[in-house]
Amino acid sequence: MLIIPAIDIINGKCVRLTQGDYARQKVYREDPLEVAIEFEQAGLTHLHLVDLDGARTGHVVNWSVIDSICAKTKLIVDVGGGIKTEAEIDRLVDLGVNQVNLGSISVKDPETVYRWIRSYGDRIILSADVRDQRIAISGWQEESSLTVFDFVAAYADEGIRYVTCTDISTDGTLGGPSVTLYQQLLSRFRQIKLTASGGVGSMEDLERLASIKIYAVIVGKAIYEGRISLEELKGFDDRRTMQ
């Protein structure tokens, strides 16, 4: 199981929201690049970077932060938040981004995203952001009528391989991940590489996710609140790699 630390950005700063609520945000660091460098120096290899301004406005906003992290670290970076055009995808790839997360547009304009899957292949990650098993969009401010299972099924038929599922009710709460939901997705869609996001608050949570053979897990607030150290994360990553 791959460990992916997260950096969420608002106004160029490293923040975390609770349950996707922009009114419940906490600024942890002024400079996201410093945080990314610390992740890299700790031996972690990947980074999940979310442009929360972009998610809310519907287009990428924090270009300079994305550029600096890609230019000044060797982290394997995936970016999400407001990506709506092929030009944005191309620019992100040119900056050195490895994968892009597509959420709202995957709901509103699936035919375009199907075409991008054919063009970009594994550079595309389907973002399934879930509240009560319904897909939420626009920075989690709107709820669609789609269930997560119907949503993923449509894209699995189109060849998507990477899916990140965030249970909004757990995100930023440190109360534990939605293991049952992830088990249901894994049992129904054996061909996808599923990344769990939301709720991780302890090493025990990571053990639970590893036990269901999930591909990767995103860890955010638990790092910033000191619940899990970077040394513990790296040790867990190393131990899993050797098994």
N, C-alpha and C positions, 0 to 999 in steps of 0.2 A: 504494500500500500504506500503510495507516494504522499509525502507531507508537503502541502503547499501553503506557505504563510500568505496572509492577505494584507494589502494596503488599500484603504478606501480614501478617496480624495474629495475634499470640498474646499474651494477657494485656495487650491494649491497646498493644503495642509492635510496631514494624516489624521483621520477621524474614524469613529465608529458610531453607527446608529444602533438603536434598540428596536427590534422588530420592524425595521425599515422606516421608522418614523423620523423625518427630518427635523422635527421639533425636539427630538430626544437624541441629540448628537453630542459627542464629547471629543474635543480636540486632544490628541495624545502627543503629537509631535508637529513642530512647525515645518520640518523639512523631510518629506517622504524619501528623498534620495539617501539621507543618513540612515533611515530605517532599512532601506533595501541593502545598503552596504553592510549593515550589521547582520542581516540575514545571510548574506553571502559569506561574510567572514566567519560566521558560525558553522559554515559547511552545508547550508541548505542550497538547493540547486534551482528551485522553481519559485515563481512569484505570481500571485493572483492580484491584479491591479484593477481597481474599480473607480471609474470616473463618475462619482455621484452627481456632480453638476450636469454631466452629460446625460445620465439616466433621467434626470428630471426635465431637462430642456429638449432632449431628443436629438442631440448631436454632440460629438466629442468636444470637450471644452479644455481639459487640462493637458494640452499637447506638450507644453514645455516640461512638465513633470515626467510624462511618458518618455519623451526624448532623452532627458537626462539619465533616467534609470537604465534605459536600453544602452545608452552610450557609455556609461560609467560603471556598469556591472556586467558580469557574464551570466546573470540569471536568465533562465528560460521563462519568459514573461508571457502571460495571457492577459488580455485587456477586455473589459466590458464596460458598458455604460453609454447608451445613446448612439451606438453605431448604426447608421441607417443607409449608408451609401457605399457603392463599390469604391469610390474615390477615397473614402475614409479607410476602408480595409487596405487598399493599396498603400496609402500613406503610412498606416500603422506597420505594415509589413516592411516597408522601406526603412522605417525607424529601427527595425530589429525585433518587433513583436512576433512571437512564435505562433500564437493562436488568438482569435477574437471570439468573444462571447456574444451571441445574438439572442436577445430576449423579445422585446416588444415587437420588433419587425418580423420575427418568426411567427407571431400571432397575427399581425395585421396584414402581412404581405408574404404568405408562405411560398408562393410561386417564385418570387425573387430569391428567397433564401434557398429554395431547391436548386435554382440555377447556380447560386454561389457554391453550394455543396459540390456540384459537378465541376466547377471551375477551380475551387480552392481546396477541395478535399478535406484532409484532416486539420487544416488551419481553422476550420469552423467548429466552435463548440456551441451546442444548443443549451441555452440557459432556461431551465424550467424552474421558475420561481413560484412557489406554491403557498397558498393560504387555504386551509380546509379542502385540500386536494384540487382546488381551482387555480389556474394559472393567473398570476398577477403581472401587470405590465406598467410601463411609464414610471420607473423608479418605485414600483410596488404601490403606486398611488391609485391604480385602477385594477379592478378584477374582471377577468374575462369569463365567458361561459364554458371554456374548455376545461376538461379534467386533465390532470397531469398524464394520465394513462393514454388518453386519446391523442394528446399533444405529442408525446414521445412516439407513439405508434405511427403517426403520420410521417414523422421524420425518420424513423427507423426504416420505413418502407422506401424512403428516398436515399438511404445509404449513410445516414449520419452515424458516426462512431463514438464521438465524445459528447457526453451530456453532463452538465452540472446541475444538480437539484438542490435548491435552497428552500427549506421550510421556514417561511417568514415568521411563524409563531415562535420559533426557537432562536432565530438569529439575534445575536447580541445578548442573549439571556444567560449564557453559561450553564443552562439547565439540562444539557444533554441533547444529543442529536436524535433525529427521527429515524431510528434504526428500522422500525417496522415498515415505514414508507420505502426506505431504500431496499429492504429485502423484497418487497412487492415488485419494485421496478426491476431488480436484478432477476427475479424469477420469470418475469414476463418478457424481458428484453435481454437475452443472454449475449447478444452480439455487441452491446454497447459497452464503452468504458465509462463507468459512472463515478462522478466525483460528488462527495457529500459536502454540504455547506450548511452551517448554522448550528448553534447550540453547544459546540465542543467547549468543555470547561475543565477537563482533567485528562490525565493520561489513561484513566480507566475508560473514558469515552473513546479514545483512540483504539484501545484494545477491543472494545465492542465492535467498532467499525471494521477493524482488521479481521475479526472473526467471521464476518459475513462475506469476506473476499471482495470488498469494494476496491475500485481502482485507485482512488485518491481521496484525500480529505483536505479541505481548506480550514485553516486555523487562523483566527483573527484576534478577537477580544481577549481570549485566554492568554495570549502572549502579552498584550498591552497591560492587562490587569495583573500580570505576574502569577497567573494560575499554572502556566506551563512555561518552563524556561527553554531558551533556544538550545541549550545543551541537551535537555531531555528530548526535544524534538529530533535533533540530529542523531542521538543515540537510538531512538526508536526507529528512525529511517534506516540507519546502518544495520540494526538487528533484523529488520524485516527483509532488507536486501540480501542478507546472508542466508536466510531460510529458504 
